[in-house]
């Protein structure tokens, strides 16, 4: 299967980049980025970082080296 190439008009491409950059700089996007970073520091988060430490250890040991 061959992929077809499609070129966007320059003005549309510039508009899309502008919209994406404004969305990334929005207060909501910055808040969500901070939530992701702070999730690891939550008091209820396990110190080992895995949902189930025993399963994580077993899977890590099982991986071929």
C-alpha distances in whole Angstrom, upper triangle without the diagonal:
4,7,10,13,16,19,22,25,28,30,28,26,30,31,28,29,33,32,31,33,36,35,34,38,39,42,40,37,40,42,38,38,42,41,38,41,44,42,43,46,47,50,49,46,46,47,45,42,40,40,42,43,44,40,39,41,40,36,37,39,37,34,34,35
4,6,9,13,16,19,22,25,27,25,24,27,28,26,27,31,30,29,32,34,33,33,37,38,41,39,36,39,41,38,37,41,41,38,40,43,42,43,47,48,51,49,46,47,48,45,42,41,41,43,44,45,42,40,43,42,38,38,41,38,35,35,37
4,6,9,13,16,19,21,24,22,20,24,25,22,23,27,27,25,28,31,29,29,33,34,37,36,33,35,38,35,34,38,38,35,37,41,40,41,44,45,48,47,44,45,46,43,40,39,40,42,43,44,41,39,42,41,37,38,40,38,35,35,36
4,6,10,13,16,19,21,19,18,22,23,21,22,26,25,24,27,30,29,29,33,34,37,36,33,36,38,35,35,39,39,37,39,42,41,42,46,47,50,49,46,47,48,46,43,42,42,44,46,47,44,42,45,44,40,41,43,42,39,39,40
4,7,10,13,15,18,16,15,19,20,18,19,23,23,22,25,27,27,27,30,32,35,34,31,34,36,34,33,37,38,36,37,41,40,41,45,46,49,48,46,47,47,46,42,42,42,45,46,47,44,42,45,45,41,41,44,42,39,39,40
4,7,10,12,15,13,12,16,17,15,17,20,20,20,22,25,25,25,28,30,33,32,30,32,35,33,32,36,37,35,37,40,40,41,44,45,49,48,45,47,48,46,43,42,43,45,47,49,45,43,46,46,43,43,46,44,41,42,42
4,7,9,12,10,9,13,14,13,15,18,19,18,21,23,23,24,27,28,32,31,29,31,34,32,32,35,37,35,36,40,40,41,44,45,49,49,46,48,48,47,43,43,44,47,48,50,47,45,48,48,44,44,47,46,43,44,44
4,6,8,7,6,10,11,10,12,15,15,16,18,20,20,22,24,25,29,29,26,29,32,30,30,33,35,33,35,38,39,40,43,44,48,47,45,47,47,46,43,43,43,46,48,50,47,45,48,48,45,45,48,47,44,45,45
4,6,5,6,9,10,11,13,14,16,17,19,20,21,23,25,26,30,30,28,30,33,32,32,35,36,35,37,40,41,42,45,46,50,50,47,49,50,49,46,46,46,49,51,53,50,48,51,52,48,48,51,50,47,48,48
4,5,5,6,9,10,11,12,14,15,17,18,20,21,23,24,28,28,26,28,32,31,30,34,35,34,36,39,40,41,43,45,49,49,46,49,49,48,45,45,46,49,50,53,50,48,51,52,48,48,51,50,47,48,48
4,5,5,6,9,10,11,12,14,15,17,18,20,21,23,26,27,25,27,30,30,29,33,34,34,35,38,39,41,43,44,48,48,46,49,49,49,45,46,46,50,51,54,51,49,52,53,49,49,52,52,49,50,50
4,5,5,6,9,10,10,12,14,15,16,18,20,21,25,25,23,26,28,28,27,31,32,32,33,36,37,39,41,42,46,46,44,46,47,46,43,43,43,47,48,51,48,46,49,50,47,46,50,49,46,48,48
4,5,5,6,9,10,11,12,14,15,16,18,20,24,24,22,24,27,26,25,29,30,29,31,34,35,37,39,40,44,44,42,44,44,44,40,41,41,44,46,48,46,43,46,47,44,44,47,46,43,45,45
4,5,5,6,9,10,11,12,14,15,17,18,22,23,21,23,26,25,25,28,30,29,30,33,35,36,38,40,43,44,42,44,44,44,40,41,42,45,47,49,47,44,47,49,45,45,48,48,45,46,46
4,5,5,6,9,10,11,12,14,15,17,20,21,19,21,24,24,24,27,29,28,30,33,34,36,38,39,42,43,41,43,44,44,40,41,41,45,46,49,47,44,48,49,46,45,49,49,46,47,47
4,5,5,6,9,10,11,12,14,15,19,19,17,20,22,21,21,25,26,25,27,30,31,33,35,36,40,40,38,40,41,41,37,38,38,41,43,46,43,41,44,45,42,42,45,45,42,44,44
4,5,5,6,9,10,10,12,14,18,18,16,18,21,20,20,23,25,24,25,28,29,31,33,34,38,39,36,39,39,39,35,36,37,40,42,44,42,40,43,44,41,40,44,44,41,42,42
4,5,5,6,9,10,11,12,16,17,15,17,20,20,20,23,25,24,26,28,30,32,33,34,38,39,37,40,40,40,37,38,38,42,43,46,44,42,45,46,43,43,46,46,44,45,45
4,6,5,6,9,10,11,14,14,13,15,18,18,18,21,23,23,24,27,28,30,32,33,37,37,35,38,39,39,35,36,36,40,42,44,42,40,43,45,42,42,45,45,43,45,45
4,6,5,6,9,10,14,13,11,13,16,16,15,19,20,20,21,24,25,27,29,30,34,34,32,35,35,35,32,33,33,37,38,41,39,37,40,41,38,38,42,41,39,41,41
4,5,5,6,9,12,13,11,12,15,15,15,17,20,19,20,23,25,27,28,29,33,34,32,35,35,35,32,33,34,37,39,42,40,37,40,42,39,38,42,42,40,42,41
4,5,5,6,10,11,10,11,14,15,15,17,19,20,21,23,25,27,28,29,33,34,32,35,36,36,33,34,35,38,40,43,41,39,42,44,41,41,44,45,42,44,44
4,5,5,9,8,7,10,12,12,12,15,17,17,19,21,22,25,26,27,31,31,30,32,33,34,30,31,32,35,37,40,38,36,39,41,38,38,42,42,40,42,42
4,6,9,9,6,7,11,10,10,13,15,15,16,18,20,22,24,25,28,29,27,30,31,31,27,29,29,33,34,38,36,33,36,38,36,35,39,39,37,39,39
4,7,8,6,7,10,11,11,13,15,16,16,19,21,23,24,25,29,30,28,31,32,32,29,31,31,35,36,40,38,36,39,41,38,38,41,42,40,42,42
4,5,5,6,9,10,11,13,14,16,17,19,20,23,24,24,28,29,28,31,32,33,29,31,31,35,36,40,38,36,39,41,39,39,42,43,41,44,44
4,6,5,6,9,10,11,12,14,15,16,18,21,21,22,25,26,26,29,30,31,28,30,30,34,35,39,38,35,38,41,39,38,42,43,41,44,44
4,5,5,6,9,10,11,13,14,15,16,20,20,20,24,24,24,27,28,29,26,28,27,31,33,36,35,33,36,38,36,36,40,41,39,42,42
4,5,5,6,9,10,11,13,14,16,18,20,20,24,24,23,26,27,28,24,26,26,30,31,35,33,31,34,36,34,34,37,38,36,39,39
4,5,5,6,9,10,11,12,14,17,18,18,22,23,22,25,26,27,23,25,26,30,31,34,33,31,34,36,34,34,37,38,36,39,39
4,5,5,6,9,10,10,12,15,16,16,19,20,20,23,24,25,22,24,24,28,29,33,32,30,33,35,34,33,37,38,36,39,39
4,5,5,6,9,10,11,14,15,15,19,19,18,21,22,23,20,21,21,25,27,30,29,27,30,32,30,30,34,35,33,36,36
4,5,5,6,9,10,12,14,15,19,19,18,21,21,22,19,21,21,25,26,29,28,26,29,31,29,29,32,33,32,34,34
4,5,5,6,8,11,11,12,16,17,16,19,20,21,18,20,21,25,25,29,29,26,29,32,30,29,33,34,33,36,35
4,5,5,6,9,10,10,14,15,13,17,18,19,16,18,18,22,23,27,26,24,27,30,28,28,31,33,31,35,35
4,6,5,8,10,11,14,15,13,15,16,17,14,15,16,20,21,24,23,21,24,27,25,24,28,29,28,31,31
4,6,7,8,10,14,15,13,15,15,16,13,16,17,20,21,25,24,21,24,27,25,24,28,29,28,31,31
4,5,5,7,10,12,10,13,14,16,13,16,17,20,21,24,24,22,24,27,26,26,29,31,30,33,33
4,5,5,9,9,8,11,12,13,10,13,13,17,18,21,21,19,22,25,24,23,27,28,27,31,31
4,6,9,9,6,9,9,10,8,11,12,15,15,19,19,17,19,22,21,21,24,26,25,28,28
4,6,9,7,9,9,12,10,13,15,17,17,21,22,20,22,25,24,23,26,29,28,31,31
4,5,5,9,10,13,11,14,14,17,17,21,22,20,22,25,25,25,28,30,29,33,33
4,6,8,9,13,12,14,14,17,17,20,22,20,22,25,26,25,28,30,30,34,34
4,6,9,12,11,12,11,14,15,18,19,18,20,23,23,24,26,28,29,32,33
4,6,9,7,9,9,11,12,16,17,15,17,20,20,20,23,25,25,29,29
4,5,5,7,8,9,9,12,14,13,14,17,18,18,20,22,23,26,27
4,5,8,10,11,10,13,15,13,14,17,18,17,19,22,22,26,25
4,6,9,9,7,10,12,10,10,14,14,13,16,18,19,22,22
4,7,9,8,12,12,10,12,15,14,14,17,19,19,22,22
4,5,5,9,9,7,9,12,11,12,15,16,16,20,21
4,6,9,9,8,11,13,13,14,17,18,18,22,23
4,6,6,6,9,10,11,12,14,15,17,21,22
4,6,5,6,9,10,10,12,14,16,19,20
4,5,5,6,9,10,11,12,15,18,19
4,5,5,6,8,10,10,12,16,18
4,5,5,6,9,10,11,15,16
4,6,5,6,9,10,14,14
4,5,5,6,9,12,14
4,5,5,6,10,12
4,5,6,9,10
4,6,8,9
4,6,9
4,6
4
